[in-house]
Amino acid sequence: MTKPPDFEDDVKDITQSFGDAVDDIRLEVERMDLTNAGANATIKKIGGIFGGLRNKARGWVDRLFPKAARDGVGRALDALGIGRKRDDVPPLNRANSEMVEAATEDTYADLLAVTQNIDRRTKAAIRKAIAESMRANMSNGVNGRRTINAETTDRIRKELGDAVDNAIIDAGGRRWKVETYVDMVTRTKLMQTTNDATINEALDRGVLYGVISRHGATDGCAKWEGRTIKLTRDAPGDYPFIGDLPRREIFHPNCRHTISPIRRPKEVRDGG
């Protein structure tokens, strides 16, 4: 049974950072003065929260993705019986270096898009809230926000909070809580980087096959556990190529399965 890479603390760290930022933004919009001046002051404060969050995300991806790649290389070396000290991993080969650079920038872009989505939806909600507040005041023939009835004020503030909480809408139209989405994206990208590094290291050493890990899956992954696969389409033998595996069944978002390279499956060794 192969133990999946342990990124739990790292994923919790970045997920908590986004969760804390959402809480801070929600607090700012909930106590915002429902005037143009109040809106401008709140938007400025939110900008500062986003600035700190983006800096945290940048440092996080720069630190974690090389680590994930080294983990993948170490797994390849261990599976192939290539001796090394406990934490001694050779420098990343060219394919892995380029892969890490791309994965780092791709994941940062995803996290940046999360902040942009929150920013856009929150600002839209703030503008809507201010417009509604002004209409409510004008309908009463007054200019003070305190004349808005409590029910209207409560509804406006609830809509502001909802805009922050449900800021992510995916291509399928599904709404995501920010923390749930960040957890899924970072966990998936780290696992993908680990597996890609394992595959690149194996291919660099002339190894064309791998075995999918086993750890008691109960979903669609179960049918693939322990299966031998090709790491390159042109490898001999009647094995599925990793690039053709159905992503709804294996190596899907949040999947924890890894690859262990093997030099030659029995059927290939026997000439089958």
N, C-alpha and C positions, 0 to 999 in steps of 0.2 A: 504494500500500500504506500503510494507516494504522497508525501505531505505537501499540500499546496504552499506557495510562497506566503510568508507572513507579512502582510502590509497593513494589518488591522490598525495598529496605532497610528500609522501614517495617514491612512484614509480617514480615521476618526478625527485626526488633527485638522485636515483641510475642510472636512465636512462641518466640524464644529465652528471653524472660522467663518464659514458662510452662514451657518445658523446664527451665530452671534451678530453678524452684520445685519441679517434680516431682522433680528430682535431690536437692534439699535435703530434701524430705519423705521420699523413699525412704531417704536416709541416716539420717534420724532414726528411722524405724521399724525399720530393719535393726539399729541399735545400741541399740534400746529394751530396757530391763530388763523381762523378762517378769513383771512384778508390777503390782498396781494403782497403786502409787506411780509406777512407771516409765511406765505408760500415761498417767497424768494429766500428768506432766511433759512427755511427748512431745506430747500433744494441745495443751498450752499453747504449746510451741515451734512446732507446725504452725500454730496460730492467728496467730502473729506473721508467719510466712511468707505466709499468705493476706492479711493486712492490707497488707503491702507490695505484693503482686501486684495487689490490687484498686486501690490508689492508682495504680499504674503503668497499669493498664488504663483507669482513668478519665481520666487525663491524655492517654493515647494517642488515645482516641476523640475527645476534645474538640479535639485538635490536627489529627487526620487527616481527619475528615469534612468540615469546611469547606474544607480543601485539595482534597479530591476533587471537591467541588461546584464550586469555582472552576475546576478543570481542565476539568470538563464544560462550564461556561459559555464558557471560552476556546475550546474545540473548536467550539462552536456558532458563535461569532463568526467564527472563522477560516474555517469551512466556508461561511458566508454572505457572506464577503468584507467584513466590517465591520472597518474599520481600527482597530488598537490597538497600543500599544507592547508590547514583548515580554511583560512580566509585568503589564500593565495590564488588570485585569478589573474591570468595574463591580460595584457592590454586588449581592448576591444579591437577586433579586426575591422577592416574598412567598411564592410557591409553593416556591421553592428554600429559603428560610429555614426554612419549616415542615418541608419534606422533610428538611433536614439535622438539625434538632432531633429528628425522629422516628427517623431512621437512627442518629443518635448514641446515643440512649437504647436503641433496639432492639439494637444491637450490644453496648453495655455490658451489657445484660441477658443476652445470650448468653454473654459472657465471664464474667459473674458466676455464671451457671448452671454453667459449667465448674468454677469454684472450689468451688461448692456440691456438685457431684457428687463431686469428689475428696475433699472434706471428709467427706461422708456415707459414701462407700465405705471411706475410710481408717479412720474411727472404727469402722465396723462390723467391719472386719478386725481392728482392735486389740482390740475387745471379744471377738471370737471367739478371737483368739490367747491372750488372758489366760485366758479360760474353759478353753481346751484345756490351757494350761500348768498351771492349777490342778488339772484332772482328772488330768493325768499325774502330778503330785506326789502327789495323794491316792491314786492307784492303787498308788503305791510306799510309801505310809504315811509320807511325809516332807513337809517344808514348803519346802525349799530348791530354787531353780530349777536349780541345778547338777546335780540328780539326774535331770533329763530327759535322755534319751539324745540323742546328737548328731543322729541321723536325724530325730527328732521336732522338734527345735529348728530344723534346716535347713528342714524342710517348712513350719513355721509362718512363718519369716521369708520364704520364697519366696512364700507366699500373701499376706503383707503387701505385698511388692514388686509382685506382680501386681495387687493392688487399686489401687495408685497408678498404675501404668502404663496400665491399661485402664479408666479411670474413666468414659469416655463411652460410653453405649449409646443409639443413635438410635431413632427411631420404628419402624424396620424390624428392630430387634434386633441391628444390627451394632455391634461394638465398635471404638472408635477409640482410637489413641494420642492423647494429649492434644495434642502438638505438631501432628500431622496435622490434627486437628479445628480447632484454633485457626487454622492456616494457611488452611484451606478457608473458614471462616466470615469471617475478616477480609478475605481477598482477594475473596470473592464480594460482601460488603457494600460494599466500596470501589468495585468496578466498577459495581455497581448504582447507587450514589450518583452516580458520574460520568455514567452514561447518563441517569439521571433528571434531573440538572441540565441536561444537553444538551437533553433533550426539553422541559423546562419553559421554558428560555430560548427555544427555537425557537417554541413555541406562544405565548409572550408577545409574540413579534414577528410573529405571524400565519403562521408557517411550519408546514405540516401534514404534511410528508413527510420521510423520512430514508433513508439508504442504509447498510446493514450493512457494516462494515469487511471488508477482505480481508487476511489474512496467512497463507495457506497451511494452513488447517485440514485435518486428515485424519479427523476424527470427524464426527458428525452435523451439526456447524456448517457443513461444507463446502458443503452444498446451499443455505445461506442467504447465503453471502458475496457481497457486491455487489448483493444484492436490494433493491429499493425497497419501502418499507413505509409505512403510514400511522401518523402519530403520534397521531391521533384517529380514532375509528371513523367519524365522519360525513364525513371528507374524501372528495371526489370521486375516482372512478377505481377500477379493479379491482385493488387492491393489498391484501395482507394487513395487518391491524391488528396492531401490535406486541403488544397485550395478548392476542391469540389465538395467538401463535406457540408451538409445543410446547416446553416448557422442557427436555425430555429431549434436544432437538436444538440449541437455541440459547439463549443467556443462562442456561445452567444453572450450577450451582455450579462455581467455578473458571474459568468462561468469560471470555475476554479480549476479546471483540468489543465494538466501540463503534458509536455512531450518528453519522453526518454529516448534518445537516439539508440539505435542498434545497428551494428555494422552490416549484418546479412541475416535476413529471416531464414528459417530452416528450409523453406521451399526453394529459396534462391540458392542456398548452399548446396542443396541436393540436385540442382539443375532444373527445378520445376518452374 
